[in-house]
Amino acid sequence: MKVKFKDVVCMGNKTYLAEDTAEVSDITGQQLIKKGYAEAVDNKDESDDKSKATKKTTKKAE
């Protein structure tokens, strides 16, 4: 499950800042969401962002 953190969270030896996204287990994600530390990320939105970032235009050499 992919989540987006709402605030600074330390899990294990990793610190996540607000607005960071991370892939976590379903159980961990559900616990973070239930406690209000994170929100679920829609995979459709993530793929749209990636496709916009990777689009490149090429110019024909004259």
MMTF fields as JSON, N, C-alpha, C and O atoms, coordinates in Angstrom:
{
  "mmtfVersion": "1.0.0",
  "mmtfProducer": "UNKNOWN",
  "numBonds": 247,
  "numAtoms": 248,
  "numGroups": 62,
  "numChains": 1,
  "numModels": 1,
  "chainsPerModel": [1],
  "groupsPerChain": [62],
  "chainIdList": ["A"],
  "bondAtomList": [4, 2, 8, 6, 12, 10, 16, 14, 20, 18, 24, 22, 28, 26, 32, 30, 36, 34, 40, 38, 44, 42, 48, 46, 52, 50, 56, 54, 60, 58, 64, 62, 68, 66, 72, 70, 76, 74, 80, 78, 84, 82, 88, 86, 92, 90, 96, 94, 100, 98, 104, 102, 108, 106, 112, 110, 116, 114, 120, 118, 124, 122, 128, 126, 132, 130, 136, 134, 140, 138, 144, 142, 148, 146, 152, 150, 156, 154, 160, 158, 164, 162, 168, 166, 172, 170, 176, 174, 180, 178, 184, 182, 188, 186, 192, 190, 196, 194, 200, 198, 204, 202, 208, 206, 212, 210, 216, 214, 220, 218, 224, 222, 228, 226, 232, 230, 236, 234, 240, 238, 244, 242],
  "bondOrderList": [1, 1, 1, 1, 1, 1, 1, 1, 1, 1, 1, 1, 1, 1, 1, 1, 1, 1, 1, 1, 1, 1, 1, 1, 1, 1, 1, 1, 1, 1, 1, 1, 1, 1, 1, 1, 1, 1, 1, 1, 1, 1, 1, 1, 1, 1, 1, 1, 1, 1, 1, 1, 1, 1, 1, 1, 1, 1, 1, 1, 1],
  "groupList": [{"groupName": "MET", "atomNameList": ["N", "CA", "C", "O"], "elementList": ["N", "C", "C", "O"], "formalChargeList": [0, 0, 0, 0], "bondAtomList": [1, 0, 2, 1, 3, 2], "bondOrderList": [1, 1, 2], "singleLetterCode": "M", "chemCompType": "L-PEPTIDE LINKING"}, {"groupName": "LYS", "atomNameList": ["N", "CA", "C", "O"], "elementList": ["N", "C", "C", "O"], "formalChargeList": [0, 0, 0, 0], "bondAtomList": [1, 0, 2, 1, 3, 2], "bondOrderList": [1, 1, 2], "singleLetterCode": "K", "chemCompType": "L-PEPTIDE LINKING"}, {"groupName": "VAL", "atomNameList": ["N", "CA", "C", "O"], "elementList": ["N", "C", "C", "O"], "formalChargeList": [0, 0, 0, 0], "bondAtomList": [1, 0, 2, 1, 3, 2], "bondOrderList": [1, 1, 2], "singleLetterCode": "V", "chemCompType": "L-PEPTIDE LINKING"}, {"groupName": "PHE", "atomNameList": ["N", "CA", "C", "O"], "elementList": ["N", "C", "C", "O"], "formalChargeList": [0, 0, 0, 0], "bondAtomList": [1, 0, 2, 1, 3, 2], "bondOrderList": [1, 1, 2], "singleLetterCode": "F", "chemCompType": "L-PEPTIDE LINKING"}, {"groupName": "ASP", "atomNameList": ["N", "CA", "C", "O"], "elementList": ["N", "C", "C", "O"], "formalChargeList": [0, 0, 0, 0], "bondAtomList": [1, 0, 2, 1, 3, 2], "bondOrderList": [1, 1, 2], "singleLetterCode": "D", "chemCompType": "L-PEPTIDE LINKING"}, {"groupName": "CYS", "atomNameList": ["N", "CA", "C", "O"], "elementList": ["N", "C", "C", "O"], "formalChargeList": [0, 0, 0, 0], "bondAtomList": [1, 0, 2, 1, 3, 2], "bondOrderList": [1, 1, 2], "singleLetterCode": "C", "chemCompType": "L-PEPTIDE LINKING"}, {"groupName": "GLY", "atomNameList": ["N", "CA", "C", "O"], "elementList": ["N", "C", "C", "O"], "formalChargeList": [0, 0, 0, 0], "bondAtomList": [1, 0, 2, 1, 3, 2], "bondOrderList": [1, 1, 2], "singleLetterCode": "G", "chemCompType": "PEPTIDE LINKING"}, {"groupName": "ASN", "atomNameList": ["N", "CA", "C", "O"], "elementList": ["N", "C", "C", "O"], "formalChargeList": [0, 0, 0, 0], "bondAtomList": [1, 0, 2, 1, 3, 2], "bondOrderList": [1, 1, 2], "singleLetterCode": "N", "chemCompType": "L-PEPTIDE LINKING"}, {"groupName": "THR", "atomNameList": ["N", "CA", "C", "O"], "elementList": ["N", "C", "C", "O"], "formalChargeList": [0, 0, 0, 0], "bondAtomList": [1, 0, 2, 1, 3, 2], "bondOrderList": [1, 1, 2], "singleLetterCode": "T", "chemCompType": "L-PEPTIDE LINKING"}, {"groupName": "TYR", "atomNameList": ["N", "CA", "C", "O"], "elementList": ["N", "C", "C", "O"], "formalChargeList": [0, 0, 0, 0], "bondAtomList": [1, 0, 2, 1, 3, 2], "bondOrderList": [1, 1, 2], "singleLetterCode": "Y", "chemCompType": "L-PEPTIDE LINKING"}, {"groupName": "LEU", "atomNameList": ["N", "CA", "C", "O"], "elementList": ["N", "C", "C", "O"], "formalChargeList": [0, 0, 0, 0], "bondAtomList": [1, 0, 2, 1, 3, 2], "bondOrderList": [1, 1, 2], "singleLetterCode": "L", "chemCompType": "L-PEPTIDE LINKING"}, {"groupName": "ALA", "atomNameList": ["N", "CA", "C", "O"], "elementList": ["N", "C", "C", "O"], "formalChargeList": [0, 0, 0, 0], "bondAtomList": [1, 0, 2, 1, 3, 2], "bondOrderList": [1, 1, 2], "singleLetterCode": "A", "chemCompType": "L-PEPTIDE LINKING"}, {"groupName": "GLU", "atomNameList": ["N", "CA", "C", "O"], "elementList": ["N", "C", "C", "O"], "formalChargeList": [0, 0, 0, 0], "bondAtomList": [1, 0, 2, 1, 3, 2], "bondOrderList": [1, 1, 2], "singleLetterCode": "E", "chemCompType": "L-PEPTIDE LINKING"}, {"groupName": "SER", "atomNameList": ["N", "CA", "C", "O"], "elementList": ["N", "C", "C", "O"], "formalChargeList": [0, 0, 0, 0], "bondAtomList": [1, 0, 2, 1, 3, 2], "bondOrderList": [1, 1, 2], "singleLetterCode": "S", "chemCompType": "L-PEPTIDE LINKING"}, {"groupName": "ILE", "atomNameList": ["N", "CA", "C", "O"], "elementList": ["N", "C", "C", "O"], "formalChargeList": [0, 0, 0, 0], "bondAtomList": [1, 0, 2, 1, 3, 2], "bondOrderList": [1, 1, 2], "singleLetterCode": "I", "chemCompType": "L-PEPTIDE LINKING"}, {"groupName": "GLN", "atomNameList": ["N", "CA", "C", "O"], "elementList": ["N", "C", "C", "O"], "formalChargeList": [0, 0, 0, 0], "bondAtomList": [1, 0, 2, 1, 3, 2], "bondOrderList": [1, 1, 2], "singleLetterCode": "Q", "chemCompType": "L-PEPTIDE LINKING"}],
  "groupTypeList": [0, 1, 2, 1, 3, 1, 4, 2, 2, 5, 0, 6, 7, 1, 8, 9, 10, 11, 12, 4, 8, 11, 12, 2, 13, 4, 14, 8, 6, 15, 15, 10, 14, 1, 1, 6, 9, 11, 12, 11, 2, 4, 7, 1, 4, 12, 13, 4, 4, 1, 13, 1, 11, 8, 1, 1, 8, 8, 1, 1, 11, 12],
  "groupIdList": [1, 2, 3, 4, 5, 6, 7, 8, 9, 10, 11, 12, 13, 14, 15, 16, 17, 18, 19, 20, 21, 22, 23, 24, 25, 26, 27, 28, 29, 30, 31, 32, 33, 34, 35, 36, 37, 38, 39, 40, 41, 42, 43, 44, 45, 46, 47, 48, 49, 50, 51, 52, 53, 54, 55, 56, 57, 58, 59, 60, 61, 62],
  "secStructList": [7, 3, 3, 3, 3, 1, 1, 7, 3, 3, 3, 6, 6, 3, 3, 3, 7, 6, 6, 7, 3, 3, 3, 7, 7, 2, 2, 2, 2, 2, 2, 2, 2, 2, 2, 6, 1, 3, 3, 3, 7, 7, 2, 2, 2, 2, 2, 2, 2, 2, 2, 2, 2, 2, 7, 7, 7, 7, 7, 7, 7, 7],
  "xCoordList": [0.85, 0.0, 0.897, 1.893, 0.537, 1.302, 0.579, -0.629, 1.327, 0.751, 1.528, 2.699, 0.847, 1.46, 1.346, 0.252, 2.48, 2.51, 2.002, 2.272, 1.263, 0.716, 1.642, 1.543, 2.539, 3.437, 4.722, 4.825, 5.687, 6.941, 6.681, 6.063, 7.17, 6.964, 8.281, 8.927, 8.674, 9.842, 9.346, 8.583, 9.798, 9.456, 10.747, 11.392, 11.116, 12.372, 13.536, 13.68, 14.366, 15.513, 15.296, 16.259, 14.036, 13.714, 12.799, 11.855, 13.082, 12.234, 11.539, 12.187, 10.227, 9.43, 8.939, 8.432, 9.086, 8.624, 7.202, 6.724, 6.527, 5.195, 5.279, 6.23, 4.286, 4.182, 5.04, 4.948, 5.875, 6.629, 5.663, 4.654, 5.974, 5.199, 6.098, 7.311, 5.481, 6.246, 5.361, 4.14, 5.998, 5.313, 5.468, 6.585, 4.35, 4.358, 3.418, 2.641, 3.489, 2.572, 1.14, 0.927, 0.176, -1.225, -1.594, -2.302, -1.115, -1.436, -0.841, -1.525, 0.429, 1.076, 0.364, 0.122, 0.029, -0.677, -2.01, -2.354, -2.76, -4.054, -3.893, -4.7, -2.849, -2.61, -2.232, -2.715, -1.373, -0.973, -2.173, -2.317, -3.025, -4.222, -5.181, -5.716, -5.401, -6.316, -5.863, -6.689, -4.538, -4.007, -3.89, -3.591, -4.126, -4.099, -2.722, -2.529, -1.768, -0.408, -0.213, 0.713, -1.095, -0.912, -2.263, -3.289, -2.235, -3.423, -3.031, -1.883, -3.98, -3.716, -3.482, -4.109, -2.569, -2.285, -2.947, -2.783, -3.694, -4.349, -3.3, -2.634, -3.144, -2.128, -2.346, -1.384, -3.587, -3.885, -3.241, -2.658, -3.346, -2.746, -1.231, -0.628, -0.604, 0.855, 1.299, 2.289, 0.576, 0.982, 0.804, 1.587, -0.208, -0.39, 0.78, 1.266, 1.24, 2.369, 3.629, 4.388, 3.852, 5.043, 5.004, 6.029, 3.823, 3.735, 3.96, 4.554, 3.501, 3.73, 5.206, 5.731, 5.866, 7.277, 8.18, 9.252, 7.767, 8.652, 8.422, 9.192, 7.391, 7.159, 8.241, 8.504, 8.86, 9.884, 9.572, 9.034, 9.905, 9.716, 11.077, 12.075, 11.102, 12.345, 12.214, 11.172, 13.282, 13.289, 14.047, 15.082, 13.518, 14.161, 15.344, 15.203, 16.49, 17.692, 17.488, 17.043, 17.815, 17.64, 18.959, 19.0],
  "yCoordList": [-1.166, 0.0, 1.23, 1.284, 2.207, 3.438, 4.489, 4.682, 5.165, 6.196, 7.5, 7.515, 8.585, 9.916, 10.426, 10.501, 10.772, 11.169, 12.595, 13.474, 12.803, 14.123, 14.931, 16.157, 14.246, 14.887, 14.062, 13.024, 14.515, 13.779, 12.502, 12.529, 11.375, 10.079, 9.307, 9.243, 8.722, 7.84, 6.409, 6.048, 5.594, 4.169, 3.393, 3.509, 2.61, 1.87, 2.834, 3.67, 2.729, 3.631, 4.667, 5.267, 4.889, 5.835, 6.921, 6.641, 8.163, 9.288, 9.8, 10.097, 9.899, 10.398, 11.792, 12.022, 12.717, 14.082, 14.22, 13.363, 15.299, 15.573, 15.654, 16.209, 15.1, 15.053, 13.962, 13.767, 13.234, 12.104, 10.96, 10.801, 10.172, 8.969, 7.761, 7.831, 6.656, 5.431, 4.222, 4.28, 3.137, 1.858, 1.092, 0.802, 0.77, 0.039, -1.148, -1.238, -2.063, -3.207, -2.701, -1.608, -3.505, -3.111, -2.855, -1.897, -3.71, -3.557, -2.261, -1.508, -1.997, -0.773, 0.448, 1.417, 0.413, 1.518, 1.793, 2.947, 0.746, 0.907, 1.503, 2.334, 1.082, 1.625, 3.104, 3.904, 3.476, 4.872, 5.753, 6.852, 5.261, 6.017, 6.142, 7.221, 5.042, 5.044, 6.034, 6.704, 6.125, 7.041, 8.481, 9.391, 8.685, 10.037, 10.508, 11.697, 9.602, 9.978, 10.035, 10.685, 9.347, 9.258, 9.106, 8.879, 9.237, 8.991, 8.092, 8.1, 7.33, 6.423, 7.231, 8.269, 6.741, 7.388, 6.579, 5.361, 7.258, 6.615, 6.331, 7.255, 5.083, 4.715, 5.414, 5.655, 5.745, 6.448, 7.827, 8.246, 8.542, 9.871, 9.793, 10.648, 8.791, 8.64, 8.401, 8.98, 7.549, 7.242, 8.462, 8.657, 9.293, 10.521, 11.463, 12.074, 11.59, 12.465, 11.981, 12.785, 10.676, 10.122, 10.319, 10.621, 10.15, 10.285, 11.732, 11.985, 12.676, 14.087, 14.439, 15.23, 13.853, 14.165, 13.541, 14.074, 12.427, 11.734, 12.113, 11.702, 12.88, 13.281, 14.253, 15.251, 13.94, 14.809, 15.095, 14.247, 16.268, 16.596, 16.603, 17.015, 16.153, 16.151, 17.111, 17.194, 17.819, 18.756, 18.113, 17.474, 18.294, 17.746, 18.633, 19.854, 18.043, 18.809, 19.409, 18.736, 20.655, 21.334, 21.502, 22.052],
  "zCoordList": [0.0, 0.0, 0.0, 0.72, -0.807, -0.865, -0.026, -0.167, 0.847, 1.705, 1.574, 1.195, 1.895, 1.919, 3.355, 3.916, 3.932, 5.337, 5.512, 4.694, 6.594, 6.902, 7.803, 7.864, 8.499, 9.454, 9.511, 8.856, 10.282, 10.432, 11.228, 12.293, 10.683, 11.325, 11.269, 10.222, 12.403, 12.456, 12.542, 13.439, 11.582, 11.599, 11.394, 10.352, 12.38, 12.291, 12.254, 13.147, 11.237, 11.121, 10.026, 9.549, 9.616, 8.552, 9.088, 9.827, 8.712, 9.079, 7.824, 6.821, 7.889, 6.769, 7.115, 8.213, 6.19, 6.376, 5.849, 5.106, 6.233, 5.715, 4.194, 3.644, 3.53, 2.066, 1.43, 0.218, 2.194, 1.649, 1.357, 2.044, 0.345, 0.072, 0.267, 0.075, 0.652, 0.878, 0.623, 0.771, 0.242, 0.078, 1.393, 1.823, 2.021, 3.288, 3.168, 2.217, 4.136, 4.116, 4.323, 4.847, 3.909, 4.054, 5.512, 5.821, 6.398, 7.825, 8.367, 9.061, 8.055, 8.525, 7.954, 8.675, 6.676, 6.048, 6.71, 6.965, 6.991, 7.656, 9.048, 9.464, 9.776, 11.11, 11.036, 11.837, 10.085, 9.93, 9.593, 10.127, 8.707, 8.316, 9.492, 9.745, 10.213, 11.361, 12.432, 13.051, 12.652, 13.663, 13.156, 13.929, 11.855, 11.304, 10.873, 10.615, 10.791, 10.402, 8.893, 8.407, 8.145, 6.7, 6.012, 6.655, 4.697, 3.894, 2.724, 2.28, 2.239, 1.125, -0.142, -0.358, -0.977, -2.255, -3.347, -3.42, -4.193, -5.322, -6.389, -6.857, -6.777, -7.769, -9.099, -9.829, -9.433, -10.677, -10.673, -11.673, -9.539, -9.427, -9.553, -10.202, -8.949, -9.013, -10.438, -10.884, -11.166, -12.539, -13.429, -14.358, -13.171, -13.941, -13.727, -14.679, -12.485, -12.182, -12.884, -13.426, -12.877, -13.505, -15.011, -15.622, -15.622, -17.072, -17.487, -18.535, -16.693, -16.997, -16.874, -17.658, -15.895, -15.658, -16.708, -16.993, -17.285, -18.217, -19.672, -20.541, -19.955, -21.337, -21.761, -21.091, -22.888, -23.421, -24.872, -25.585, -25.294, -26.699, -27.37, -26.779, -28.577, -29.318, -30.492, -31.142, -30.74, -31.867, -33.009, -32.82, -34.165, -35.344, -35.71, -35.782, -35.937, -36.297, -37.683, -38.612, -37.797, -39.091, -39.803, -40.903]
}
